[in-house]
Amino acid sequence: MADVASHQQDIESQKALLASLKKDGADQQAIEDAKKRLGELQRALAMAKGKSSGAEGKKRERLLLKTAKGTRDYGPAEMFCRAHIERTVVDVFTSYGGAELDTPVFERKDVLTGKYGEDAKLIYDLMDQGGEQLALRYDHTVPLARYLAMVGANNTQSKIWQVGKVYRRDNPVMSKGRMREFKQADFDISGTWDPMIPDAELMSLLCTILTRLDVGEYTIKLNHRKILDGIFEVCGVPAASIRAISSAVDKLDKLPWAEVKKEMTEEKGLDATVADKIGEYVKLKGGPELLEKLKADATLTANASAAQGLADMAILLGLLEAYKVLNKFSFDLSLARGLDYYTGIIYEAIVEASAPPGFKDASPAPPPSKKSKKPKTGDDEEEVDESQVGVGSIAAGGRYDGLVGMFTAAAAAEGKKAAELPCIGVSIGLDRVFSIIWPKWVEKGMRSKETQAYVVSMGDGLLKERVELVQQLREAGIKTDFLAKNKPKHQAQFAASERDEVPFAIIIAPEEWAAGHVRVKEQKWEFVNGQKAKVMSEDKGTQVKRDELVAWLKKTPTLQEWDSGKLIE
């Protein structure tokens, strides 16, 4: 037991060190290192206890059946809703001329490093595998840029979409769709086009998706990295600090200006006067009128970067008006997007649930939330009070003209000119969208399966006859099911069809089957006192000739207006 006691003492010392580092505002890397060391000590303690209990003949510990932190399972009803979301998104992707790409879920680590700024600490590293240092992908953008570089950066004027899971070692907020494993849908346009046309095309695509998904009222915040960089330059931010200050500004959707200014000055060493100048700009938001105000700012327009950004924005706003979506956008100078690879237009879509509850731009800093009484995990991460956290943006993206060139340059031979390929993309957080749509889906009583017909036998089983009819309907494109029993009771068959809310029960009886007929009974549901219930009917169904059944079903309003997941009325 001495070994266990020694480990416990080491853990207490390490906890004290970690608390001291946090209290003193130590460098983030030092804090991360201390957390990592604490995790190692806790694992060593667990192993020591295991050996000790084994030696004493203690009973084995029961397996804890749970998913890993930041991940979750989705049941059949939830997956039906998620499939609806994904189908809607992909349908828009293809209608805008996109072609699908799939990339590996993990990459060589050197492909991912140096692309994400302060968020690089969220990358999931994998153990060395066969001589390669690997990491799980953080997004779809960098793998796409790597792919475009590998094919020679000559994939001019292409539209590519991807849907898949990505991974970030962040503190999860499960109820808001903020997880460590989550699914994103990306659409990217590569190649050299006339100014701002692909940018406006992506804005239109995003508006189309959010409208079709019925996420509620949404706003797409819009800014330009060159305008923001120009603001920082004219305000006096040192060039080496621009990205760090940009990252601080990007938190204005979650923190009041006073807190952001504190981070700039106290944590990142910016002069308070410079921070105040930045504040005069980044608090501005609007539309074409804000653009005109900035164009009239002689100090700002004298900066080459800002002038180029303002010229781009003028073209973009004009195109958004032509697409008839300008009213969905807010030109917001606080939007910064912390990723290092953005070079031009940046944007993110928000809904009412995006911001923390009760958060206002001018509000004081929220009081610290009570810490959870749940035990901390092995790596001693702080628990998050989910009631104080918003969903965040549900989609975001921007222009990244240098990322593909960064890869081609790194791979090029000494002295050889590297090919470049301008790109712009948007990423939609499908889990965050799901967290918004799922409650509405449940409230509206949406279905959880697409089954359209259920074959029911009356009498002595009629198994072969049921199978024959089921297969006939399936081959005709009608989604059909039956109860897999030899001689099922008809009540059990109807109960199974009602559980899945199947609109048509196809009833076969020995005499009618012999005469070449079946009976079709249409089933409907309604809400009664907030509860979904089957509409009771004395109707015995309609007799239909077997060889006319498929045509009869397809002519019904129910199948002609069929929409996956729609409440059958």
Secondary structure, 3 states (H helix, E strand, C coil): CHHHHHHHHHHHHHHHHHHHHHHCCCCHHHHHHHHHHHHHHHHHHHHHHHHHHHHCCCCCCCCCCCCCCCCCCCCHHHHHHHHHHHHHHHHHHHHCCCEECCCCCEEEHHHHCCCCHHHHHHCCEEEEECCEEEEECCCCHHHHHHHHHHCCCCCCCEEEEEEEEEECCCCCEHHHCECCEEEEEEEEEECCCCCCHHHHHHHHHHHHHHHHHCCCCEEEEEEEHHHHHHHHHHHCCCHHHHHHHHHHHHHHHCCCHHHHHHHHHHHCCCCHHHHHHHHHHHCCEECHHHHHHHHCCHHHHCCHHHHHHHHHHHHHHHHHHHCCCHHHEEEECCCCCCCCCCCCEEEEEEECCCCCCCCCCCCCCCCCCCCCCCCCCCCCCCCCCHHHCCCCCCEEEEECCCHHHHHHHHHCCCCCCCCCCCEEEEEEEHHHHHHHHHHHHHHCCCCCCCCCEEEEECCCCCHHHHHHHHHHHHHCCCCEEECCCCCCCHHHHHHHHHHCCCCEEEEECHHHHHCCEEEEEECCEEEECCEEEECCCCCCCEEEEHHHHHHHHHCCHHHHCCCCCCCCC
